[in-house]
């Protein structure tokens, strides 16, 4: 039996006025194992991880590292004790270089001065271990989200960590990058380092995990051996009842009028979209490898990215110069990065949810705003304490629901959803796509960009394949198998001339 490097008993956390984020959490992580953590949105995973990493102080319970009782007052104390945390929402400094980020807070020194040569060499070594191809001198803000994630993982390798916490590390990674991460994880565990790995993708847990602990309602439900536990048992433990993954259900043919017609749209980094149409009541999926142009296309439609375009909206010429133009025209965007682009983190939930609807109405009463917010949050099955609660206190998945809620409250007729299920658990994903279907059935048009082809295949009427900035093929998932779509996604067939 391997020795426990991290042991936690009865850990709890309460936020004022009386919000219980964690009630009774227990876990034991052994040296050299990959211990996975599962739980629905709002189960307490984010709070649990922040307590372990020293970002929050517990209200009760006990934590031990290598058998020694510890109590962290700051992340620096946790790092000193050997706990390294890679957050789902990356805590990198975009203005600094990759090398500066890797050694922020613990720079290599020589005779009391910063040793830049050593920093650069060690940065190169860490980047090589995660399979990164960018330079230590690159600015983090210029990197794609996937490469920023690799930077965060590389940073954890620059510390002598006993336990590395990885919160949804694969969310922005493609298959090749994920394999590199798994290779790094195996190297680390072979050296005795423990990994606490959080992901909603059960396939990942089966490939990399040894044991898995399930949280529900702020409490530890059970710890399982990954190899001997079927998916159905894990799903039931997560949700407390049987729940299926997102499944394709029969959908009536789309017969609505053309809402959006893009003859041609061009923008930076080679984006060149042609002959794209979207009808009222249609759910159109965008699939493609990272960097294929899905996000840039949605931002251009929303007026958040400069573009040259010939397109029409509801039969009239449409060329937004700024997001406000798109909002007035009935568009709503759920961005890929909700924390920096979709929310005001320190503002109350109800303020965030009603921002677009209250545009220009600065004298709206608080009661009126809350009355608009609560029913929609209930419809989205959002877990929160009170509408006055700050958004930053919610789990990542519930923050995503607040972003979606603001466009429902606004009454947007064309929804642009960029990776909307990122960070959502199995049940919440199913709820999300059921809601999208309801919105489409009520006349909305929806574009969903996602790296999860299975989700698009289950929920969409049409799927467009993007490759190197172009929309190269359009498929009907009711008559096309996933392998055909994957082939186009990877090989990039049928380019425009």
C-alpha positions in Angstrom: 0.0 0.0 0.0 1.4 3.4 -1.0 1.8 6.0 1.6 -0.6 9.0 1.8 1.0 12.3 0.8 -2.2 14.3 1.3 -4.9 13.4 3.8 -8.1 15.5 4.4 -10.8 14.8 6.9 -14.1 16.7 7.5 -13.1 19.8 5.6 -15.8 22.5 5.5 -16.2 26.1 4.3 -19.0 28.6 4.8 -19.4 32.1 3.2 -21.4 34.9 4.7 -24.3 35.3 5.3 -24.9 31.6 5.6 -23.8 29.9 2.4 -22.4 26.4 2.8 -19.9 25.7 0.0 -18.4 22.6 1.6 -19.8 20.6 4.5 -17.9 17.3 5.0 -15.1 16.6 2.4 -12.6 13.8 2.9 -9.9 12.5 0.6 -6.6 10.6 0.8 -4.1 10.9 -2.1 -1.2 8.4 -2.3 2.3 9.1 -3.5 2.7 8.4 -7.2 -1.0 8.0 -8.0 -3.4 10.0 -10.2 -6.4 10.6 -7.9 -9.4 12.0 -9.8 -12.1 14.2 -8.4 -15.6 14.2 -9.8 -18.7 16.1 -8.9 -21.6 18.1 -10.4 -21.4 21.8 -10.7 -22.0 23.3 -7.2 -20.8 20.1 -5.5 -17.9 22.0 -3.9 -15.0 20.9 -6.1 -13.7 24.4 -6.7 -13.9 25.4 -3.0 -12.3 22.1 -2.0 -9.3 22.7 -4.3 -8.9 26.3 -3.2 -8.8 25.2 0.4 -6.1 22.6 -0.4 -4.1 25.2 -2.4 -4.3 27.8 0.4 -6.4 30.3 -1.6 -9.2 30.0 1.0 -9.1 29.2 4.7 -11.3 26.4 6.0 -14.2 26.8 8.5 -13.4 23.3 9.9 -11.6 20.0 9.3 -8.1 18.8 9.2 -5.4 18.5 6.5 -2.1 16.7 6.6 0.8 16.6 4.1 3.2 13.6 4.6 1.4 13.0 7.9 2.1 16.5 9.2 -0.9 18.6 10.1 -0.9 21.8 8.0 -3.0 25.0 7.9 -2.4 27.3 5.0 -3.0 31.1 5.1 -1.9 31.8 1.6 -1.0 29.9 -1.6 2.7 30.6 -1.0 2.5 28.5 2.2 0.9 25.6 0.3 3.6 25.8 -2.4 6.3 25.7 0.2 4.6 22.6 1.7 4.7 21.0 -1.8 1.1 21.7 -3.1 1.0 23.1 -6.7 -2.3 24.2 -8.2 -3.2 24.7 -11.9 -6.5 26.5 -12.0 -9.2 25.9 -14.6 -9.3 29.7 -15.2 -5.6 30.3 -15.7 -3.8 32.7 -13.3 -1.1 33.8 -15.7 0.1 37.4 -16.3 -0.5 38.0 -20.0 1.8 41.0 -20.2 4.8 38.9 -19.0 6.8 36.4 -21.1 6.4 32.7 -20.7 9.7 32.4 -18.8 8.7 35.2 -16.4 5.4 33.5 -15.7 7.0 30.1 -15.1 9.2 31.5 -12.4 7.0 34.2 -11.0 7.5 34.2 -7.2 10.5 31.9 -7.3 13.0 33.2 -9.8 16.4 31.6 -10.0 19.1 33.7 -8.5 22.9 34.1 -8.6 24.7 36.1 -6.0 21.4 37.6 -5.0 20.5 38.7 -8.5 18.1 37.3 -11.1 19.8 34.7 -13.2 18.1 35.2 -16.6 20.2 32.5 -18.4 19.2 29.8 -15.8 15.6 30.9 -16.0 15.5 30.6 -19.8 17.2 27.2 -19.8 14.9 25.8 -17.1 11.9 27.3 -18.9 13.0 25.6 -22.1 13.2 22.3 -20.2 9.8 22.6 -18.7 8.2 23.6 -22.0 9.8 20.6 -23.7 8.3 18.3 -21.1 4.8 19.3 -22.0 5.5 19.2 -25.7 5.2 23.0 -26.2 6.5 24.5 -29.5 6.5 28.2 -28.5 9.4 30.2 -27.1 10.1 31.2 -23.4 10.4 34.7 -24.7 6.8 34.8 -26.1 4.3 37.0 -24.3 1.6 34.9 -22.7 -1.1 37.2 -23.9 -0.1 36.4 -27.5 -0.6 32.6 -27.0 -3.7 30.6 -27.7 -5.7 29.4 -24.7 -4.4 25.9 -25.4 -0.8 27.1 -25.2 -1.6 29.2 -22.1 -2.8 26.0 -20.5 0.5 24.3 -21.4 2.3 27.2 -19.9 0.4 26.7 -16.6 1.2 23.0 -16.5 4.9 23.7 -17.3 5.0 26.3 -14.4 4.0 23.6 -11.9 7.0 21.5 -13.1 9.4 24.3 -12.0 8.5 23.7 -8.4 9.4 20.7 -6.3 5.8 19.7 -5.8 4.6 16.6 -3.9 1.0 17.1 -5.1 0.0 18.8 -8.3 -3.7 19.8 -8.6 -4.9 19.9 -12.2 -8.4 21.5 -12.4 -9.8 20.6 -15.9 -6.3 20.7 -17.6 -7.7 19.3 -20.8 -10.5 21.8 -21.4 -8.6 23.8 -24.0 -6.2 21.1 -25.4 -6.4 19.1 -28.6 -5.7 15.4 -28.7 -2.0 15.7 -29.4 -1.5 18.3 -26.6 -3.5 16.1 -24.2 -1.3 13.1 -25.0 1.7 15.2 -24.1 0.1 16.2 -20.8 -0.7 12.5 -20.0 3.0 11.6 -20.8 4.1 14.3 -18.3 1.7 13.0 -15.7 3.1 9.5 -16.0 6.6 10.8 -15.7 5.8 12.6 -12.6 3.9 9.8 -10.9 6.8 7.4 -11.7 8.9 9.8 -9.6 6.5 9.6 -6.7 4.6 12.9 -7.4 0.9 12.7 -6.7 -1.6 14.2 -9.1 -5.1 15.4 -8.0 -6.9 15.5 -11.4 -10.3 17.1 -12.0 -12.2 16.5 -15.2 -15.8 15.8 -16.3 -14.6 13.6 -19.2 -14.9 10.0 -17.9 -12.7 8.7 -20.8 -9.8 10.8 -19.6 -10.2 9.5 -16.0 -10.1 5.9 -17.3 -7.0 6.5 -19.3 -5.0 8.3 -16.6 -6.6 7.8 -13.2 -6.0 5.2 -10.5 -8.8 6.2 -8.0 -11.6 8.6 -8.1 -13.4 10.5 -5.3 -16.9 11.8 -5.8 -18.3 15.0 -4.2 -22.0 15.8 -4.0 -23.6 18.6 -2.1 -20.4 19.6 -0.4 -19.7 16.1 0.9 -17.6 13.2 -0.1 -19.8 10.4 -1.3 -17.3 7.6 -2.0 -13.9 6.8 -3.4 -13.7 4.2 -6.2 -11.0 2.3 -8.1 -11.2 3.6 -11.6 -10.5 0.3 -13.3 -13.2 -1.6 -11.5 -16.1 0.9 -11.6 -18.5 1.3 -14.5 -19.5 4.7 -15.9 -23.1 4.2 -14.7 -22.0 3.9 -11.1 -19.9 7.1 -11.3 -22.8 9.0 -12.9 -25.2 7.8 -10.2 -22.7 8.8 -7.5 -22.2 12.3 -9.0 -25.9 13.1 -9.5 -27.6 10.9 -6.9 -29.8 9.3 -9.5 -29.4 7.7 -12.9 -28.6 10.2 -15.6 -27.5 9.7 -19.2 -25.0 11.6 -21.2 -26.1 14.1 -23.9 -28.0 11.9 -26.4 -29.4 12.7 -29.8 -33.2 12.8 -29.9 -35.3 13.1 -33.1 -35.6 16.7 -34.2 -38.1 18.1 -36.7 -36.7 19.4 -39.9 -35.7 23.1 -39.8 -38.1 25.1 -42.0 -37.7 28.6 -40.7 -36.6 31.6 -42.8 -32.9 32.4 -43.2 -31.9 34.5 -40.3 -28.2 34.9 -41.0 -26.5 34.8 -44.4 -22.8 35.2 -44.7 -21.7 35.5 -48.4 -18.1 36.1 -47.3 -16.4 37.2 -44.0 -12.7 37.8 -43.7 -10.6 38.8 -40.7 -7.1 38.5 -39.2 -5.1 35.3 -39.0 -6.5 34.0 -42.3 -10.2 33.8 -41.4 -12.2 33.4 -44.6 -15.8 32.2 -44.2 -18.1 31.8 -47.2 -21.7 30.8 -48.0 -22.7 30.3 -44.4 -26.5 30.2 -43.7 -28.5 29.9 -40.5 -32.3 29.5 -40.3 -34.8 30.4 -37.5 -35.1 27.4 -35.1 -31.8 25.9 -36.3 -28.9 24.8 -34.1 -25.7 24.9 -36.1 -22.5 23.4 -34.7 -19.0 24.5 -35.5 -16.3 21.9 -35.1 -12.6 22.0 -35.8 -9.1 21.7 -34.2 -7.8 24.5 -32.0 -7.0 27.6 -34.0 -9.5 26.6 -36.8 -11.2 30.0 -36.6 -14.4 29.1 -34.7 -14.0 31.6 -32.0 -12.8 34.4 -34.4 -15.9 33.8 -36.5 -18.3 34.2 -33.6 -16.5 37.3 -32.3 -16.7 38.8 -35.8 -20.4 38.2 -36.0 -20.7 39.8 -32.5 -18.7 42.9 -33.6 -15.9 42.1 -31.1 -13.3 41.4 -33.8 -12.6 43.6 -36.8 -13.7 42.0 -40.1 -14.7 42.7 -43.7 -18.0 41.1 -44.5 -20.9 40.9 -46.9 -23.7 39.4 -44.9 -27.4 39.9 -43.9 -29.5 39.5 -40.8 -33.2 38.9 -41.2 -32.9 40.0 -44.9 -31.1 43.3 -44.1 -27.4 44.1 -44.5 -25.6 43.4 -41.3 -22.1 44.7 -40.4 -21.6 45.3 -36.7 -18.8 47.7 -35.8 -19.0 46.9 -32.1 -20.8 44.5 -29.7 -23.4 47.1 -28.9 -24.5 47.0 -32.6 -24.9 43.2 -32.4 -26.8 43.3 -29.1 -29.3 45.9 -30.6 -29.7 43.5 -33.6 -30.7 40.7 -31.2 -27.4 38.7 -30.9 -26.0 37.3 -27.7 -22.5 35.8 -27.2 -21.5 33.4 -24.5 -17.7 33.7 -24.8 -15.1 31.0 -24.5 -13.4 32.8 -21.5 -16.4 33.6 -19.3 -14.3 35.2 -16.5 -12.5 37.8 -18.6 -15.1 38.4 -21.3 -18.5 37.4 -19.9 -18.8 38.4 -16.3 -18.0 41.1 -13.7 -16.8 38.8 -11.1 -17.2 41.1 -8.0 -20.7 42.2 -9.0 -23.8 40.4 -7.7 -25.4 37.6 -9.7 -28.5 39.6 -10.6 -26.5 42.5 -11.8 -24.5 40.3 -14.2 -27.6 38.6 -15.4 -29.4 41.8 -16.3 -26.6 43.9 -17.7 -27.7 43.7 -21.4 -31.5 43.9 -20.6 -30.9 47.0 -18.5 -28.7 48.8 -21.0 -29.3 52.5 -20.6 -31.8 52.0 -17.7 -29.5 53.1 -14.8 -32.5 53.8 -12.5 -33.9 50.2 -12.5 -34.8 49.0 -9.0 -32.9 46.2 -7.4 -36.1 44.3 -6.8 -37.0 44.5 -10.5 -33.6 43.2 -11.6 -33.8 40.3 -9.1 -37.4 39.4 -10.3 -36.1 39.1 -13.9 -33.1 37.0 -12.8 -34.4 34.4 -10.4 -36.9 32.6 -12.8 -34.2 32.2 -15.5 -31.6 30.9 -13.0 -34.2 28.4 -11.8 -34.8 27.4 -15.4 -31.1 26.8 -15.9 -30.9 24.8 -12.6 -28.3 27.2 -11.3 -26.9 26.5 -7.8 -26.4 29.7 -5.8 -27.1 31.1 -2.3 -28.9 34.4 -3.2 -29.1 36.7 -6.2 -27.1 39.2 -4.2 -24.2 36.8 -4.0 -21.0 37.7 -5.9 -20.5 35.7 -9.1 -16.9 35.0 -8.2 -18.2 32.7 -5.4 -20.0 30.4 -7.8 -18.5 27.3 -9.4 -17.3 27.6 -13.0 -20.3 25.8 -14.4 -22.8 28.0 -12.5 -20.9 31.1 -13.7 -21.4 29.8 -17.2 -25.2 29.6 -16.6 -25.2 33.2 -15.4 -23.6 34.3 -18.7 -26.3 32.4 -20.6 -29.0 33.8 -18.4 -28.2 37.4 -19.4 -29.0 36.7 -23.0 -32.2 34.8 -22.2 -33.3 37.7 -20.1 -32.4 40.1 -22.9 -34.4 38.0 -25.3 -31.7 37.4 -27.9 -33.0 35.8 -31.1 -29.5 34.7 -32.3 -27.3 33.0 -29.7 -23.6 32.5 -30.3 -22.3 29.9 -27.9 -18.5 29.4 -27.7 -17.5 26.2 -25.8 -20.7 26.6 -23.7 -20.3 23.2 -21.9 -16.6 23.7 -20.9 -16.4 23.0 -17.1 -19.9 21.6 -16.9 -20.6 18.1 -15.4 -22.5 15.4 -17.3 -26.0 16.3 -16.0 -25.4 20.1 -16.5 -24.3 19.5 -20.1 -27.6 17.6 -20.8 -29.6 20.4 -19.1 -27.7 23.0 -21.3 -28.5 21.3 -24.6 -32.1 20.7 -23.6 -32.4 24.4 -22.9 -30.8 25.2 -26.3 -33.3 22.9 -28.0 -36.2 24.7 -26.2 -34.8 28.1 -27.3 -34.6 26.9 -30.9 -38.1 25.4 -30.7 -39.3 28.9 -29.6 -37.8 30.5 -32.7 -34.2 31.3 -31.7 -31.3 30.6 -34.0 -28.2 29.1 -32.3 -24.6 28.6 -33.3 -22.6 26.4 -31.0 -18.8 26.2 -31.3 -17.4 23.2 -29.4 -14.3 21.0 -29.3 -16.7 18.2 -28.2 -17.9 16.6 -31.5 -20.1 14.1 -29.6 -22.1 17.0 -28.1 -22.6 18.7 -31.4 -23.5 15.5 -33.1 -26.2 14.9 -30.4 -27.7 18.4 -30.3 -27.3 20.1 -33.7 -29.2 20.2 -36.9 -26.1 20.9 -39.0 -22.4 20.7 -38.3 -19.8 22.9 -40.1 -16.2 21.8 -40.2 -13.7 24.7 -39.8 -10.1 24.2 -40.8 -7.3 26.8 -40.8 -9.8 29.7 -40.8 -12.2 28.3 -43.4 -15.6 26.6 -43.3 -14.7 23.6 -45.5 -17.7 21.3 -45.2 -21.3 21.2 -43.9 -23.0 18.0 -42.7 -26.3 16.8 -41.5 -25.6 14.7 -38.3 -28.8 12.7 -38.9 -27.4 11.2 -42.1 -23.6 11.5 -41.6 -21.4 9.3 -39.2 -19.0 11.0 -36.8 -16.0 9.4 -38.5 -16.7 11.3 -41.7 -16.8 14.6 -39.8 -13.7 13.7 -37.9 -11.8 13.0 -41.1 -12.6 16.4 -42.5 -11.8 18.0 -39.2 -8.3 16.4 -39.1 -7.4 16.3 -42.8 -9.0 19.6 -43.9 -10.6 18.4 -47.1 -12.6 20.4 -49.6 -10.9 23.8 -49.2 -12.3 26.7 -51.1 -10.3 27.4 -54.2 
